[in-house]
Amino acid sequence: MEREQIRRLFELYYARMQRVARSLLYDEQEAEDVVGDVFESLLGGTAVLLPGTEEQYLMASIRNRCLKRLRHQRVVRQAQMPAPPDEDKTEDERLADIMEFVAARLSVQEQRILHLRFTEGYSYQEIALREGISRVAVWKHLAHAIAAIKKQFNPQKL
C-alpha cells in the first residue's frame, strides 16, 4: 500500500479509530498506541485494501488489537497475583483433600460412579449397566459431583 493512500486513510479514519480504541481500553495513551500500531502495520506490510473495505478493515484491526492488549493486561495481572495457599501443597496432599471431601460430602452412589469413571475408566454406558441406571443419570451424578468438587477446591474459577 502506498504512503499517500495510508495518509488519506489516516486523515479519514484516525479520529474514529481513536474513539473506538479509547472506548475499549479506557486509556488515551493505550488507544493512541493501538491506532499507531495499525497504521504502522499498513506502512510496513503488504496489505491490499479493496476500495470500500478500508473502514471495515481498520475498525476490525482496532478492535482485534484492543482485545489482544486487554488479554495481555489480564495475563500480566494474573501473573502478579500471589499464589493461593493451596498451591503450597503437593499434588498428593491436594488429592488427599479431594478424596476426604468426596467421602464426607458425596453420596455413596456418586462416589461409586466417580470411582468407576475416573479410576476404573468405565464408559457412561458401562457404568449405567453396572449401576442399573440410565446414561443420563450417570452424567447427572458425575456433573453434580464434579461441580461440588470444583466449588470446594476452585471457587474463583466458577
Secondary structure, DSSP 8 states (H G I E B T S, - for coil): --HHHHHHHHHHHHHHHHHHHHHHH--HHHHHHHHHHHHHHHHHS-----TT-HHHHHHHHHHHHHHHHHHHHHHHHHHHS---GGGGS-HHHHHHHHHHHHHHHS-HHHHHHHIIIIIS---HHHHHHHHTS-HHHHHHHHHHHHHHHHHHH-GGG-
